[in-house]
Amino acid sequence: NGGIGNTSLTLPALKKVTVLDISYNQNITSVSCPLLASAKTLSVSSNLNLATVSLPAIASASLGISYNPNLISIEAAALATANILNIVQNKKCTSVNMPLLNTVQTLLIKNDSSLATISFPALASVTQSLEIADDSINTLLGSQLVSFPSLASAQSISISKVKSTTLTFPALTNVGTGGLAILITMNLSNVSLPVLSSVAGTFSVSSHNLLSTFSIPALASVGKV
């Protein structure tokens, strides 16, 4: 934390850790833990020149990767469960690879304005909150894919200020008391929630100037609109 002078940080034999904090290092350009399988808490933040984070073996973790202004890619191809997953304000990040993530307690993706694709193909359950937001100045430019094809349930979902033109949750059946909010997405023209049957909390949709299709044919119960 703070004073590592090497440009590459590699921990080739590390398999398990309780807390690992890699923060405020000005010279590190890459982080690699090829055998790390589990971490109770892993934080990578505020590393000025960090470009890549590679955690190919990690299967379970609470993971925070935030405020790395030159980070381009995050690799965690084996990650299956996470208590907390925060990916926040990595302005140049273009790739997040977590194809096996199935269950997460809290997922926050915020102000990662270069992400063209936000995709978690295996994510089925969010036990607390899912939040995707972008407050950057370029938030209304370009296009973006937000894809959660397997997500069936979440306690709460909030999507705001993303670049996506289409938002679809094809497997989502219920949202809990935290509610469902789709807010201030000016490029959004199509919302599809084909099997959503209940929202126990508040269902909010606002500030969508281009919205032409909003499909929720199975919705039977809403706490508040």
C-alpha positions as a printed Julia matrix, in Angstrom:
225×3 Matrix{Float64}:
   0.0     0.0     0.0
   1.76    3.12   -1.2
   5.41    2.62   -2.03
   5.99   -0.19   -4.51
   8.36    0.95   -7.24
   8.1    -1.98   -9.65
   5.91   -1.59  -12.71
   4.46   -5.11  -12.38
   3.07   -6.7    -9.22
   2.88  -10.49   -9.5
   2.1   -12.88   -6.64
   2.66  -16.22   -8.41
   2.19  -18.58   -5.42
  -0.61  -16.83   -3.52
  -3.71  -19.07   -3.33
  -5.79  -17.65   -0.47
  -5.88  -14.36    1.39
  -8.08  -12.72    4.01
  -7.37   -9.09    3.1
  -5.3    -7.81    0.17
  -5.16   -4.06   -0.42
  -3.29   -2.69   -3.43
  -3.77    1.07   -3.29
  -2.07    4.4    -3.93
   0.86    3.02   -5.9
   2.0     5.42   -8.59
   4.23    3.08  -10.62
   2.36   -0.22  -10.87
   1.04   -0.92  -14.37
  -0.22   -4.49  -13.84
  -1.46   -6.74  -11.05
  -1.41  -10.53  -11.49
  -2.35  -13.26   -9.0
  -2.5   -16.36  -11.21
  -3.29  -18.92   -8.46
  -5.37  -16.82   -6.07
  -8.65  -18.71   -5.59
 -10.35  -16.88   -2.71
 -10.15  -13.56   -0.91
 -12.39  -12.33    1.86
 -11.58   -8.75    0.83
  -9.55   -7.67   -2.19
  -9.2    -3.97   -2.96
  -7.39   -2.39   -5.91
  -7.8     1.36   -5.84
  -6.22    4.71   -6.68
  -3.26    3.31   -8.61
  -2.38    6.05  -11.08
  -0.79    4.01  -13.87
  -2.39    0.62  -13.38
  -3.57   -0.79  -16.73
  -4.5    -4.44  -16.09
  -5.81   -6.59  -13.24
  -5.57  -10.36  -13.79
  -7.17  -12.77  -11.31
  -7.81  -15.82  -13.5
  -8.28  -18.37  -10.69
 -10.3   -16.4    -8.16
 -13.64  -18.13   -7.5
 -15.0   -16.26   -4.49
 -14.26  -12.8    -3.12
 -15.44   -9.41   -2.01
 -13.83   -7.34   -4.72
 -13.42   -3.58   -5.08
 -11.65   -2.08   -8.09
 -12.01    1.68   -8.02
 -10.45    5.01   -8.94
  -7.73    3.62  -11.21
  -7.73    6.28  -13.95
  -5.71    4.3   -16.53
  -7.08    0.81  -15.91
  -8.09   -0.85  -19.19
  -9.08   -4.42  -18.33
 -10.25   -6.56  -15.4
  -9.95  -10.34  -15.72
 -11.65  -12.67  -13.22
 -12.8   -15.47  -15.48
 -13.35  -18.03  -12.67
 -15.23  -15.76  -10.25
 -18.5   -17.51   -9.32
 -19.65  -15.84   -6.08
 -19.04  -12.43   -4.55
 -20.37  -10.77   -1.46
 -19.52   -7.29   -2.7
 -18.41   -6.41   -6.22
 -17.66   -2.74   -6.78
 -16.22   -1.46  -10.06
 -16.2     2.32   -9.72
 -14.63    5.23  -11.6
 -12.1     3.44  -13.76
 -12.53    5.93  -16.59
 -10.53    4.1   -19.29
 -11.68    0.57  -18.51
 -13.04   -1.1   -21.65
 -13.21   -4.75  -20.53
 -14.6    -6.58  -17.48
 -14.49  -10.35  -17.92
 -16.45  -12.34  -15.32
 -18.35  -14.94  -17.39
 -19.01  -17.39  -14.53
 -20.29  -15.01  -11.86
 -23.52  -16.59  -10.63
 -24.41  -15.02   -7.27
 -23.58  -11.66   -5.78
 -24.81   -9.82   -2.73
 -24.12   -6.27   -3.95
 -23.0    -5.27   -7.43
 -22.09   -1.65   -8.18
 -20.77   -0.43  -11.52
 -20.49    3.36  -11.54
 -18.72    5.97  -13.65
 -16.77    3.5   -15.79
 -17.57    5.57  -18.82
 -15.47    3.7   -21.41
 -17.19    0.34  -20.88
 -18.88   -0.55  -24.15
 -20.31   -3.74  -22.69
 -21.59   -4.45  -19.2
 -22.26   -8.18  -19.37
 -22.59  -10.86  -16.71
 -23.95  -13.83  -18.7
 -24.2   -16.32  -15.8
 -25.43  -14.0   -13.04
 -28.68  -15.47  -11.71
 -29.16  -13.91   -8.28
 -28.47  -10.55   -6.63
 -29.39  -10.97   -2.96
 -29.22   -7.27   -2.16
 -28.62   -4.56   -4.76
 -27.64   -4.15   -8.39
 -26.73   -0.59   -9.38
 -25.35    0.64  -12.69
 -24.82    4.36  -13.1
 -22.67    6.81  -15.03
 -22.5    10.44  -14.01
 -19.66   11.3   -16.38
 -19.87   14.22  -18.79
 -19.89   11.8   -21.79
 -22.7     9.65  -20.46
 -25.08   10.49  -23.31
 -22.57    9.83  -26.09
 -21.98    6.59  -27.96
 -23.73    3.31  -27.32
 -23.5     0.66  -24.65
 -24.73   -2.89  -24.12
 -26.09   -3.79  -20.69
 -26.66   -7.55  -20.58
 -27.86   -9.79  -17.73
 -29.42  -12.71  -19.65
 -29.63  -15.12  -16.68
 -30.62  -12.8   -13.85
 -33.8   -14.2   -12.27
 -34.1   -12.27   -9.02
 -32.75   -9.24   -7.19
 -33.65   -7.42   -4.02
 -33.22   -4.1    -5.81
 -32.15   -2.86   -9.24
 -31.2     0.69  -10.2
 -30.11    1.65  -13.72
 -29.37    5.32  -14.36
 -27.54    7.52  -16.84
 -26.21    4.67  -18.96
 -25.59    4.94  -22.72
 -27.59    1.89  -23.69
 -30.36    2.12  -26.29
 -31.81   -1.26  -25.28
 -32.26   -2.68  -21.8
 -33.43   -6.26  -21.41
 -33.61   -8.71  -18.53
 -35.03  -11.8   -20.28
 -34.99  -14.1   -17.2
 -35.9   -11.61  -14.45
 -39.02  -12.81  -12.63
 -39.07  -10.83   -9.38
 -37.56   -7.81   -7.68
 -37.77   -7.38   -3.91
 -38.62   -4.52   -1.59
 -35.65   -2.45   -2.78
 -37.57   -1.82   -5.98
 -36.73   -1.36   -9.66
 -35.61    2.03  -10.98
 -34.72    2.93  -14.56
 -33.81    6.61  -14.53
 -32.44    9.34  -16.81
 -31.22    7.16  -19.69
 -31.71    9.6   -22.55
 -30.66    7.19  -25.35
 -32.93    4.39  -24.18
 -35.57    3.41  -26.76
 -36.43   -0.18  -25.81
 -37.03   -1.87  -22.43
 -37.94   -5.56  -22.32
 -38.81   -7.46  -19.14
 -40.72  -10.39  -20.65
 -41.14  -12.61  -17.55
 -41.07  -10.07  -14.73
 -44.1   -10.86  -12.57
 -43.59   -8.89   -9.35
 -41.84   -5.88   -7.89
 -42.36   -5.78   -4.12
 -41.01   -2.25   -3.77
 -41.28    0.86   -5.94
 -41.18    0.6    -9.74
 -39.78    3.89  -11.14
 -39.27    4.87  -14.77
 -38.44    8.48  -15.63
 -36.72   10.87  -18.06
 -36.56    8.75  -21.2
 -37.07   11.08  -24.16
 -36.56    8.4   -26.83
 -38.37    5.51  -25.18
 -40.73    3.9   -27.7
 -41.1     0.31  -26.46
 -41.64   -0.75  -22.86
 -42.62   -4.41  -22.6
 -43.55   -6.03  -19.27
 -46.33   -8.46  -20.29
 -46.17  -10.72  -17.2
 -46.16   -8.03  -14.5
 -48.92   -8.89  -11.99
 -47.88   -7.22   -8.73
 -46.18   -3.93   -7.84
 -45.7    -2.4    -4.4
 -45.73    1.2    -5.65
 -45.4     3.0    -8.97
